[in-house]
Amino acid sequence: MRDDDYKNYIVKALVGEEVSKEWMRDRYLDWMNHFLTVERFCEYYEIIDLSVGKAVINVGRLIQEEYRAEQHKKRMDVTGDY
């Protein structure tokens, strides 16, 4: 993929396209679990511009936080624990 492709995924995820949101979340989780640096993440995914790599990670993090909050709310609604 080229940097422009990553930028398109970022935009689509930010406007709520589910496929792009899931893809971004997966990239963030991959970064969390397998990479020590943004530089190595960018190298692995062939991202030229470091700022694009940081944006992929940051948007993915926001989507992951949103996902976890939704999952927590669902659990609370089911169990009635608050």
PEMO-V209762 format. One record per helix or strand. SS is the DSSP state (@ for helix, = for strand). FROM is the first residue (numbers start at 1). LEN is the number of residues. If there is no record, write none. Layout:
BEGIN
SS;FROM;LEN  SS;FROM;LEN
END
This chain:
BEGIN
@;3;12  @;18;17  @;38;7  @;50;30
END
